[in-house]
Amino acid sequence: MAEIKIEMQKLPNGVILVKLKGFLDAYTYGEFEQTINNLFNQKMYKLVVDMTNVDYISSAGAGVFIGSIGVAQENQGNIVIVRPKPAVKEVFDLLGLSQIFTIVENMESALTSMA
């Protein structure tokens, strides 16, 4: 069974780092969605999502991002994606999400784009 591991860390200026590891698919997207909703409920809308260790994302996993970006931006926040693997980046490209999300190669760029 596919698994997703989620770690969170508070960064300066109200930014939350969300590190994902594993598979973000129809079996695991709910856990990620709940994590995002919990952060939003705590009025935390500036998210940096480190996808370095995400091996696969399905449309269900991508749907969590689609459903979250509007809420983040409506609350003066954003969701920045860091270092997706080529296969994951391809899914973002195919779904047109690369046009909506800021996708960067390192944490420094993520934090700069969040300022």
N, C-alpha and C positions, 0 to 999 in steps of 0.2 A: 504494500500500500504506500502511495506517495505521502511524503511528509513535508511540512513547512516548519521551520524554526524561526521564531521572531524574537529579536532582542531590541531593546530600546535604550536610548541614552539621551539625557538632556545636554544640549549644547548652549553656548551663549546666545543672547538676544531672542530667547523664546523658541529656538529651533530644536526640533526633536529628530534625532537620528533613529531611523527604523531599519535594522539590518535583517534581511531575509536570507534564508538558506534552504535549498531544496526545490520542491515543485510547487508552483502556484497554479492550481488547476481546479476542476470541478469538485474535488474532494477537500481541498485545503483553502479555497478562497474565502470561505465563511469566517475562518479564524483571523485572516488578514483584515477582512471587512470589519469584524468586531473590534480589532485593535484600532483601526482608523476611527471608527465611531466613538470609541472610548476617549481617544485623544480629542476629538471634536467636542465631546460632551464636557471636557475639561478646558475648553476654549483654547486648545492648542491647534493652530492651523498652519504652522510653518513646518513642513515635513521634508526631510531628506531621506529618500529611500535607497539604501545601498543594496543593489541587486547583483553584486559581484559573484555571489554564490547561489544564484537562482539558475537552475539548469534548464527549466522549462516553464513556460507560461501559456495557459490556454485562454480562450476568449472569456471564460468565466473569471479568470484571474485578472485579465486586462479590464474587465468590467468594473472591478473594484476601483481601479484608477479613474475610469471614466465617471463613475458615480461620485467620486470624492473631489475631483479638481474644482468643480463649480462651487462646492461648499467652502473649500479652502479659500478660493479667490474672493468669494462674496464676503469673507471675514478678514480681508487684507492679508491672507496667507498665500501659500503656494505649495506645490509638491514638485520637488526636484529629484530626478532619478540619476543615480550614480552607477557607472560601470556595468551596464547590462552586457551579458555575453552576446556574441553575434546572433545566436538563434533567438534569444529573447528580444534583442533589438529589431530583428527582422519582423517579429510579430507586431511590435510597436509601429514599425514602418508600414506594414501591410494594412493595419487598422487605422492608419492616419494619425496615430497618437504622437508620433515624433513631431508633428506640427503643433500640437497642443502643449506638450510637456517639455520642460527644459531637461535635456539629457546631457550629462557631463561625465568626464573621465576621472575626476578626483574630488576629494572632499573640499579642497581649497576652492575649486571652481563652484562647487555646490553652495558653499557658504557665501561666496562673492555674489552669486546670482540671487541669493535670498535677501541680501542687504537692501 
